[in-house]
């Protein structure tokens, strides 16, 4: 498991209790072990958090697959469709600023966000296919019928 200490929230306490029986599964202990040598101060978990074989501050370690950047998401999108689609993404992420942090890969995409983006891109692909099919179908009909149907 690899964790970059700079990704840890600044207000998150780390643990240095080497005699704890939960240390092998504890993210706080792992964060304390990966702290850079040039860091001289940090929030820490105090021994009073432990109660026998449990700890009030225990956080289990789990592996998450993070992704970053989606610069080619709009490659096949027509210019007239780009703004509404991008606006949908901005609304999902909360703001234009946060959207661009995800877009450029500065902020990592969690699995939930990755699934949402995959579903979003699948919907975009389906709409492109449906639109192309309707355009082809409408192109073979008389101009009067084309005006009524399309």
NORVEN-V249595 format. One line per field, one symbol per residue. psi: psi as a letter, one per 30 degrees, with the letter a starting at -180 (. if undefined). A space follows every 50 residues. Layout:
psi = ???
//
This chain:
psi = kkkkfffkkfgkklkgjfgkfgffgkeeeeeefgklfgkfklklklfffk jcglkfgkjkkkkkjklkkhfgegegkleffeeeeeeeeeeeffleeeef eeefgekkkleeeeeeeeeeeeeeeeeeeeeeeeeeeffglleeeeeee.
//
